[in-house]
């Protein structure tokens, strides 16, 4: 949904959507066609622990990010009913998917490319610190509609740390 929404808002952009689940990719492809961006997006099955081939201006991620200590009490019951646990749980500290992505994402980004990662509110500082340690600058966290720090952005410096 994130990449489809971005492409809908950016009519000259193209994108690549990735997920580890075939069913999620099928649903995303249907969503892309429904919203008129299907001709500007390709989908790939991919695991975040390995680099994604290509060079990108923008990378956004909605990886599993719920820390074990917040599971399941912090999750909306509607989300729990319709979302697989694997898509939500981010390990002990909520960063099990974010850490490996940050280890390689700079290799596939253009200088001054933008990275945005959704995360648990309790992980705001950890995500910002990891971004900085991995070569991102101008790091900023966005507050969601519930008043929680939920998405952190950073600009790729072009330097591997």
PyMOL commands that place a pseudoatom at each C-alpha (Angstrom):
pseudoatom trace, name=CA, resn=UNK, resi=1, chain=A, elem=C, hetatm=0, pos=[0.000, 0.000, 0.000]
pseudoatom trace, name=CA, resn=UNK, resi=2, chain=A, elem=C, hetatm=0, pos=[2.875, 2.412, 0.715]
pseudoatom trace, name=CA, resn=UNK, resi=3, chain=A, elem=C, hetatm=0, pos=[4.446, 2.188, -2.750]
pseudoatom trace, name=CA, resn=UNK, resi=4, chain=A, elem=C, hetatm=0, pos=[1.032, 2.341, -4.451]
pseudoatom trace, name=CA, resn=UNK, resi=5, chain=A, elem=C, hetatm=0, pos=[0.139, 5.476, -2.494]
pseudoatom trace, name=CA, resn=UNK, resi=6, chain=A, elem=C, hetatm=0, pos=[3.479, 7.106, -3.336]
pseudoatom trace, name=CA, resn=UNK, resi=7, chain=A, elem=C, hetatm=0, pos=[3.135, 6.344, -7.040]
pseudoatom trace, name=CA, resn=UNK, resi=8, chain=A, elem=C, hetatm=0, pos=[-0.414, 7.662, -7.017]
pseudoatom trace, name=CA, resn=UNK, resi=9, chain=A, elem=C, hetatm=0, pos=[0.914, 10.940, -5.573]
pseudoatom trace, name=CA, resn=UNK, resi=10, chain=A, elem=C, hetatm=0, pos=[3.952, 11.074, -7.905]
pseudoatom trace, name=CA, resn=UNK, resi=11, chain=A, elem=C, hetatm=0, pos=[2.621, 10.581, -11.449]
pseudoatom trace, name=CA, resn=UNK, resi=12, chain=A, elem=C, hetatm=0, pos=[6.028, 10.469, -13.160]
pseudoatom trace, name=CA, resn=UNK, resi=13, chain=A, elem=C, hetatm=0, pos=[7.630, 8.032, -10.702]
pseudoatom trace, name=CA, resn=UNK, resi=14, chain=A, elem=C, hetatm=0, pos=[8.154, 4.303, -11.075]
pseudoatom trace, name=CA, resn=UNK, resi=15, chain=A, elem=C, hetatm=0, pos=[8.677, 1.793, -8.305]
pseudoatom trace, name=CA, resn=UNK, resi=16, chain=A, elem=C, hetatm=0, pos=[9.473, -1.693, -7.127]
pseudoatom trace, name=CA, resn=UNK, resi=17, chain=A, elem=C, hetatm=0, pos=[7.371, -3.348, -4.455]
pseudoatom trace, name=CA, resn=UNK, resi=18, chain=A, elem=C, hetatm=0, pos=[8.855, -6.222, -2.463]
pseudoatom trace, name=CA, resn=UNK, resi=19, chain=A, elem=C, hetatm=0, pos=[7.588, -8.705, 0.088]
pseudoatom trace, name=CA, resn=UNK, resi=20, chain=A, elem=C, hetatm=0, pos=[8.555, -12.165, 1.279]
pseudoatom trace, name=CA, resn=UNK, resi=21, chain=A, elem=C, hetatm=0, pos=[4.990, -13.448, 0.910]
pseudoatom trace, name=CA, resn=UNK, resi=22, chain=A, elem=C, hetatm=0, pos=[3.651, -14.307, -2.533]
pseudoatom trace, name=CA, resn=UNK, resi=23, chain=A, elem=C, hetatm=0, pos=[0.075, -13.630, -1.369]
pseudoatom trace, name=CA, resn=UNK, resi=24, chain=A, elem=C, hetatm=0, pos=[1.012, -10.095, -0.284]
pseudoatom trace, name=CA, resn=UNK, resi=25, chain=A, elem=C, hetatm=0, pos=[2.588, -9.391, -3.665]
pseudoatom trace, name=CA, resn=UNK, resi=26, chain=A, elem=C, hetatm=0, pos=[-0.540, -10.606, -5.456]
pseudoatom trace, name=CA, resn=UNK, resi=27, chain=A, elem=C, hetatm=0, pos=[-2.730, -8.344, -3.323]
pseudoatom trace, name=CA, resn=UNK, resi=28, chain=A, elem=C, hetatm=0, pos=[-0.367, -5.394, -3.865]
pseudoatom trace, name=CA, resn=UNK, resi=29, chain=A, elem=C, hetatm=0, pos=[-0.450, -5.936, -7.623]
pseudoatom trace, name=CA, resn=UNK, resi=30, chain=A, elem=C, hetatm=0, pos=[-4.259, -5.921, -7.594]
pseudoatom trace, name=CA, resn=UNK, resi=31, chain=A, elem=C, hetatm=0, pos=[-4.166, -2.750, -5.466]
pseudoatom trace, name=CA, resn=UNK, resi=32, chain=A, elem=C, hetatm=0, pos=[-1.746, -1.090, -7.922]
pseudoatom trace, name=CA, resn=UNK, resi=33, chain=A, elem=C, hetatm=0, pos=[-4.048, -1.823, -10.876]
pseudoatom trace, name=CA, resn=UNK, resi=34, chain=A, elem=C, hetatm=0, pos=[-7.120, -0.656, -8.954]
pseudoatom trace, name=CA, resn=UNK, resi=35, chain=A, elem=C, hetatm=0, pos=[-5.413, 2.685, -8.264]
pseudoatom trace, name=CA, resn=UNK, resi=36, chain=A, elem=C, hetatm=0, pos=[-4.109, 3.162, -11.796]
pseudoatom trace, name=CA, resn=UNK, resi=37, chain=A, elem=C, hetatm=0, pos=[-0.387, 2.727, -11.124]
pseudoatom trace, name=CA, resn=UNK, resi=38, chain=A, elem=C, hetatm=0, pos=[0.039, -0.907, -12.180]
pseudoatom trace, name=CA, resn=UNK, resi=39, chain=A, elem=C, hetatm=0, pos=[1.963, 0.069, -15.300]
pseudoatom trace, name=CA, resn=UNK, resi=40, chain=A, elem=C, hetatm=0, pos=[4.589, 1.929, -13.237]
pseudoatom trace, name=CA, resn=UNK, resi=41, chain=A, elem=C, hetatm=0, pos=[5.406, -0.710, -10.650]
pseudoatom trace, name=CA, resn=UNK, resi=42, chain=A, elem=C, hetatm=0, pos=[7.037, -4.112, -10.644]
pseudoatom trace, name=CA, resn=UNK, resi=43, chain=A, elem=C, hetatm=0, pos=[6.794, -6.601, -7.810]
pseudoatom trace, name=CA, resn=UNK, resi=44, chain=A, elem=C, hetatm=0, pos=[9.446, -8.991, -6.538]
pseudoatom trace, name=CA, resn=UNK, resi=45, chain=A, elem=C, hetatm=0, pos=[9.580, -11.598, -3.837]
pseudoatom trace, name=CA, resn=UNK, resi=46, chain=A, elem=C, hetatm=0, pos=[12.501, -10.534, -1.681]
pseudoatom trace, name=CA, resn=UNK, resi=47, chain=A, elem=C, hetatm=0, pos=[13.864, -10.989, 1.830]
pseudoatom trace, name=CA, resn=UNK, resi=48, chain=A, elem=C, hetatm=0, pos=[15.123, -7.807, 3.493]
pseudoatom trace, name=CA, resn=UNK, resi=49, chain=A, elem=C, hetatm=0, pos=[18.197, -9.607, 4.819]
pseudoatom trace, name=CA, resn=UNK, resi=50, chain=A, elem=C, hetatm=0, pos=[19.748, -9.523, 1.328]
pseudoatom trace, name=CA, resn=UNK, resi=51, chain=A, elem=C, hetatm=0, pos=[20.463, -6.494, -0.878]
pseudoatom trace, name=CA, resn=UNK, resi=52, chain=A, elem=C, hetatm=0, pos=[17.878, -5.670, -3.511]
pseudoatom trace, name=CA, resn=UNK, resi=53, chain=A, elem=C, hetatm=0, pos=[19.428, -5.207, -6.972]
pseudoatom trace, name=CA, resn=UNK, resi=54, chain=A, elem=C, hetatm=0, pos=[19.065, -1.750, -8.472]
pseudoatom trace, name=CA, resn=UNK, resi=55, chain=A, elem=C, hetatm=0, pos=[19.699, 1.908, -7.710]
pseudoatom trace, name=CA, resn=UNK, resi=56, chain=A, elem=C, hetatm=0, pos=[16.958, 3.878, -5.978]
pseudoatom trace, name=CA, resn=UNK, resi=57, chain=A, elem=C, hetatm=0, pos=[16.085, 7.497, -5.229]
pseudoatom trace, name=CA, resn=UNK, resi=58, chain=A, elem=C, hetatm=0, pos=[13.612, 6.581, -2.477]
pseudoatom trace, name=CA, resn=UNK, resi=59, chain=A, elem=C, hetatm=0, pos=[13.309, 3.493, -0.295]
pseudoatom trace, name=CA, resn=UNK, resi=60, chain=A, elem=C, hetatm=0, pos=[10.414, 3.076, 2.121]
pseudoatom trace, name=CA, resn=UNK, resi=61, chain=A, elem=C, hetatm=0, pos=[9.848, 0.185, 4.453]
pseudoatom trace, name=CA, resn=UNK, resi=62, chain=A, elem=C, hetatm=0, pos=[6.975, -1.090, 6.517]
pseudoatom trace, name=CA, resn=UNK, resi=63, chain=A, elem=C, hetatm=0, pos=[8.824, -4.082, 7.927]
pseudoatom trace, name=CA, resn=UNK, resi=64, chain=A, elem=C, hetatm=0, pos=[7.664, -6.134, 10.905]
pseudoatom trace, name=CA, resn=UNK, resi=65, chain=A, elem=C, hetatm=0, pos=[8.479, -3.827, 13.819]
pseudoatom trace, name=CA, resn=UNK, resi=66, chain=A, elem=C, hetatm=0, pos=[6.481, -4.695, 16.921]
pseudoatom trace, name=CA, resn=UNK, resi=67, chain=A, elem=C, hetatm=0, pos=[8.910, -5.530, 19.764]
pseudoatom trace, name=CA, resn=UNK, resi=68, chain=A, elem=C, hetatm=0, pos=[8.239, -8.736, 21.664]
pseudoatom trace, name=CA, resn=UNK, resi=69, chain=A, elem=C, hetatm=0, pos=[7.488, -6.841, 24.885]
pseudoatom trace, name=CA, resn=UNK, resi=70, chain=A, elem=C, hetatm=0, pos=[4.641, -4.986, 23.096]
pseudoatom trace, name=CA, resn=UNK, resi=71, chain=A, elem=C, hetatm=0, pos=[3.100, -8.139, 21.599]
pseudoatom trace, name=CA, resn=UNK, resi=72, chain=A, elem=C, hetatm=0, pos=[0.115, -8.452, 21.345]
pseudoatom trace, name=CA, resn=UNK, resi=73, chain=A, elem=C, hetatm=0, pos=[-1.275, -5.872, 23.796]
pseudoatom trace, name=CA, resn=UNK, resi=74, chain=A, elem=C, hetatm=0, pos=[-0.217, -2.836, 21.726]
pseudoatom trace, name=CA, resn=UNK, resi=75, chain=A, elem=C, hetatm=0, pos=[-1.830, -4.060, 18.496]
pseudoatom trace, name=CA, resn=UNK, resi=76, chain=A, elem=C, hetatm=0, pos=[-5.294, -3.008, 17.404]
pseudoatom trace, name=CA, resn=UNK, resi=77, chain=A, elem=C, hetatm=0, pos=[-7.594, -6.056, 17.529]
pseudoatom trace, name=CA, resn=UNK, resi=78, chain=A, elem=C, hetatm=0, pos=[-8.669, -5.459, 13.915]
pseudoatom trace, name=CA, resn=UNK, resi=79, chain=A, elem=C, hetatm=0, pos=[-5.058, -5.588, 12.792]
pseudoatom trace, name=CA, resn=UNK, resi=80, chain=A, elem=C, hetatm=0, pos=[-4.500, -8.790, 14.772]
pseudoatom trace, name=CA, resn=UNK, resi=81, chain=A, elem=C, hetatm=0, pos=[-7.495, -10.440, 13.091]
pseudoatom trace, name=CA, resn=UNK, resi=82, chain=A, elem=C, hetatm=0, pos=[-6.369, -9.739, 9.528]
pseudoatom trace, name=CA, resn=UNK, resi=83, chain=A, elem=C, hetatm=0, pos=[-2.580, -9.473, 9.597]
pseudoatom trace, name=CA, resn=UNK, resi=84, chain=A, elem=C, hetatm=0, pos=[-0.267, -12.454, 9.998]
pseudoatom trace, name=CA, resn=UNK, resi=85, chain=A, elem=C, hetatm=0, pos=[1.935, -12.352, 13.090]
pseudoatom trace, name=CA, resn=UNK, resi=86, chain=A, elem=C, hetatm=0, pos=[5.020, -12.689, 10.864]
pseudoatom trace, name=CA, resn=UNK, resi=87, chain=A, elem=C, hetatm=0, pos=[4.154, -9.350, 9.223]
pseudoatom trace, name=CA, resn=UNK, resi=88, chain=A, elem=C, hetatm=0, pos=[4.026, -7.550, 12.568]
pseudoatom trace, name=CA, resn=UNK, resi=89, chain=A, elem=C, hetatm=0, pos=[6.582, -8.949, 15.012]
pseudoatom trace, name=CA, resn=UNK, resi=90, chain=A, elem=C, hetatm=0, pos=[10.016, -7.391, 14.785]
pseudoatom trace, name=CA, resn=UNK, resi=91, chain=A, elem=C, hetatm=0, pos=[11.843, -9.512, 17.342]
pseudoatom trace, name=CA, resn=UNK, resi=92, chain=A, elem=C, hetatm=0, pos=[13.085, -8.731, 20.820]
pseudoatom trace, name=CA, resn=UNK, resi=93, chain=A, elem=C, hetatm=0, pos=[13.601, -5.004, 20.200]
pseudoatom trace, name=CA, resn=UNK, resi=94, chain=A, elem=C, hetatm=0, pos=[11.468, -4.506, 17.063]
pseudoatom trace, name=CA, resn=UNK, resi=95, chain=A, elem=C, hetatm=0, pos=[14.525, -4.048, 14.843]
pseudoatom trace, name=CA, resn=UNK, resi=96, chain=A, elem=C, hetatm=0, pos=[15.033, -7.582, 13.483]
pseudoatom trace, name=CA, resn=UNK, resi=97, chain=A, elem=C, hetatm=0, pos=[14.140, -6.451, 9.950]
pseudoatom trace, name=CA, resn=UNK, resi=98, chain=A, elem=C, hetatm=0, pos=[15.370, -2.878, 10.175]
pseudoatom trace, name=CA, resn=UNK, resi=99, chain=A, elem=C, hetatm=0, pos=[18.972, -3.733, 11.129]
pseudoatom trace, name=CA, resn=UNK, resi=100, chain=A, elem=C, hetatm=0, pos=[19.711, -5.935, 8.087]
pseudoatom trace, name=CA, resn=UNK, resi=101, chain=A, elem=C, hetatm=0, pos=[18.059, -3.448, 5.725]
pseudoatom trace, name=CA, resn=UNK, resi=102, chain=A, elem=C, hetatm=0, pos=[20.205, -0.618, 7.062]
pseudoatom trace, name=CA, resn=UNK, resi=103, chain=A, elem=C, hetatm=0, pos=[23.332, -2.743, 6.603]
pseudoatom trace, name=CA, resn=UNK, resi=104, chain=A, elem=C, hetatm=0, pos=[22.912, -2.794, 2.803]
pseudoatom trace, name=CA, resn=UNK, resi=105, chain=A, elem=C, hetatm=0, pos=[20.429, -0.139, 1.714]
pseudoatom trace, name=CA, resn=UNK, resi=106, chain=A, elem=C, hetatm=0, pos=[23.100, 2.534, 1.205]
pseudoatom trace, name=CA, resn=UNK, resi=107, chain=A, elem=C, hetatm=0, pos=[24.676, 0.337, -1.476]
pseudoatom trace, name=CA, resn=UNK, resi=108, chain=A, elem=C, hetatm=0, pos=[21.559, 0.698, -3.643]
pseudoatom trace, name=CA, resn=UNK, resi=109, chain=A, elem=C, hetatm=0, pos=[20.714, 4.362, -3.045]
pseudoatom trace, name=CA, resn=UNK, resi=110, chain=A, elem=C, hetatm=0, pos=[21.621, 7.411, -5.057]
pseudoatom trace, name=CA, resn=UNK, resi=111, chain=A, elem=C, hetatm=0, pos=[23.484, 10.185, -3.235]
pseudoatom trace, name=CA, resn=UNK, resi=112, chain=A, elem=C, hetatm=0, pos=[20.861, 12.279, -1.409]
pseudoatom trace, name=CA, resn=UNK, resi=113, chain=A, elem=C, hetatm=0, pos=[18.311, 9.459, -1.738]
pseudoatom trace, name=CA, resn=UNK, resi=114, chain=A, elem=C, hetatm=0, pos=[15.542, 9.307, 0.849]
pseudoatom trace, name=CA, resn=UNK, resi=115, chain=A, elem=C, hetatm=0, pos=[14.897, 6.412, 3.233]
pseudoatom trace, name=CA, resn=UNK, resi=116, chain=A, elem=C, hetatm=0, pos=[11.717, 6.176, 5.293]
pseudoatom trace, name=CA, resn=UNK, resi=117, chain=A, elem=C, hetatm=0, pos=[11.056, 3.426, 7.827]
pseudoatom trace, name=CA, resn=UNK, resi=118, chain=A, elem=C, hetatm=0, pos=[7.935, 2.770, 9.842]
pseudoatom trace, name=CA, resn=UNK, resi=119, chain=A, elem=C, hetatm=0, pos=[8.703, 1.564, 13.375]
pseudoatom trace, name=CA, resn=UNK, resi=120, chain=A, elem=C, hetatm=0, pos=[7.267, 1.112, 16.840]
pseudoatom trace, name=CA, resn=UNK, resi=121, chain=A, elem=C, hetatm=0, pos=[7.024, 4.357, 18.781]
pseudoatom trace, name=CA, resn=UNK, resi=122, chain=A, elem=C, hetatm=0, pos=[9.350, 2.889, 21.406]
pseudoatom trace, name=CA, resn=UNK, resi=123, chain=A, elem=C, hetatm=0, pos=[12.034, 2.412, 18.722]
pseudoatom trace, name=CA, resn=UNK, resi=124, chain=A, elem=C, hetatm=0, pos=[12.228, 6.020, 17.538]
pseudoatom trace, name=CA, resn=UNK, resi=125, chain=A, elem=C, hetatm=0, pos=[15.667, 6.788, 19.004]
pseudoatom trace, name=CA, resn=UNK, resi=126, chain=A, elem=C, hetatm=0, pos=[17.130, 3.378, 18.097]
pseudoatom trace, name=CA, resn=UNK, resi=127, chain=A, elem=C, hetatm=0, pos=[16.052, 3.694, 14.445]
pseudoatom trace, name=CA, resn=UNK, resi=128, chain=A, elem=C, hetatm=0, pos=[17.426, 7.238, 14.185]
pseudoatom trace, name=CA, resn=UNK, resi=129, chain=A, elem=C, hetatm=0, pos=[20.721, 6.135, 15.743]
pseudoatom trace, name=CA, resn=UNK, resi=130, chain=A, elem=C, hetatm=0, pos=[20.995, 3.152, 13.381]
pseudoatom trace, name=CA, resn=UNK, resi=131, chain=A, elem=C, hetatm=0, pos=[20.318, 5.382, 10.389]
pseudoatom trace, name=CA, resn=UNK, resi=132, chain=A, elem=C, hetatm=0, pos=[23.031, 7.786, 11.466]
pseudoatom trace, name=CA, resn=UNK, resi=133, chain=A, elem=C, hetatm=0, pos=[25.508, 4.958, 12.124]
pseudoatom trace, name=CA, resn=UNK, resi=134, chain=A, elem=C, hetatm=0, pos=[24.834, 3.622, 8.626]
pseudoatom trace, name=CA, resn=UNK, resi=135, chain=A, elem=C, hetatm=0, pos=[25.508, 6.860, 6.743]
pseudoatom trace, name=CA, resn=UNK, resi=136, chain=A, elem=C, hetatm=0, pos=[22.208, 8.749, 6.759]
pseudoatom trace, name=CA, resn=UNK, resi=137, chain=A, elem=C, hetatm=0, pos=[21.890, 12.421, 7.670]
pseudoatom trace, name=CA, resn=UNK, resi=138, chain=A, elem=C, hetatm=0, pos=[19.095, 14.967, 8.138]
pseudoatom trace, name=CA, resn=UNK, resi=139, chain=A, elem=C, hetatm=0, pos=[17.202, 12.365, 10.140]
pseudoatom trace, name=CA, resn=UNK, resi=140, chain=A, elem=C, hetatm=0, pos=[13.664, 13.291, 11.130]
pseudoatom trace, name=CA, resn=UNK, resi=141, chain=A, elem=C, hetatm=0, pos=[10.844, 11.377, 12.766]
pseudoatom trace, name=CA, resn=UNK, resi=142, chain=A, elem=C, hetatm=0, pos=[7.228, 12.018, 11.833]
pseudoatom trace, name=CA, resn=UNK, resi=143, chain=A, elem=C, hetatm=0, pos=[4.447, 11.884, 14.413]
pseudoatom trace, name=CA, resn=UNK, resi=144, chain=A, elem=C, hetatm=0, pos=[1.377, 9.874, 13.357]
pseudoatom trace, name=CA, resn=UNK, resi=145, chain=A, elem=C, hetatm=0, pos=[-2.305, 10.750, 13.811]
pseudoatom trace, name=CA, resn=UNK, resi=146, chain=A, elem=C, hetatm=0, pos=[-2.227, 9.187, 17.283]
pseudoatom trace, name=CA, resn=UNK, resi=147, chain=A, elem=C, hetatm=0, pos=[0.592, 11.507, 18.371]
pseudoatom trace, name=CA, resn=UNK, resi=148, chain=A, elem=C, hetatm=0, pos=[3.225, 8.738, 18.267]
pseudoatom trace, name=CA, resn=UNK, resi=149, chain=A, elem=C, hetatm=0, pos=[6.670, 8.877, 16.631]
pseudoatom trace, name=CA, resn=UNK, resi=150, chain=A, elem=C, hetatm=0, pos=[6.055, 6.276, 13.943]
pseudoatom trace, name=CA, resn=UNK, resi=151, chain=A, elem=C, hetatm=0, pos=[8.139, 6.934, 10.793]
pseudoatom trace, name=CA, resn=UNK, resi=152, chain=A, elem=C, hetatm=0, pos=[11.736, 8.068, 10.557]
pseudoatom trace, name=CA, resn=UNK, resi=153, chain=A, elem=C, hetatm=0, pos=[13.318, 9.513, 7.414]
pseudoatom trace, name=CA, resn=UNK, resi=154, chain=A, elem=C, hetatm=0, pos=[16.936, 10.043, 6.542]
pseudoatom trace, name=CA, resn=UNK, resi=155, chain=A, elem=C, hetatm=0, pos=[18.919, 11.260, 3.536]
pseudoatom trace, name=CA, resn=UNK, resi=156, chain=A, elem=C, hetatm=0, pos=[21.665, 9.019, 2.184]
pseudoatom trace, name=CA, resn=UNK, resi=157, chain=A, elem=C, hetatm=0, pos=[25.015, 10.768, 2.519]
pseudoatom trace, name=CA, resn=UNK, resi=158, chain=A, elem=C, hetatm=0, pos=[26.626, 8.687, -0.182]
pseudoatom trace, name=CA, resn=UNK, resi=159, chain=A, elem=C, hetatm=0, pos=[29.252, 7.469, 2.277]
pseudoatom trace, name=CA, resn=UNK, resi=160, chain=A, elem=C, hetatm=0, pos=[29.539, 3.982, 3.709]
pseudoatom trace, name=CA, resn=UNK, resi=161, chain=A, elem=C, hetatm=0, pos=[30.257, 4.026, 7.418]
for i in range(1, 161): cmd.bond("trace and resi %d" % i, "trace and resi %d" % (i + 1))
show_as sticks, trace
zoom trace
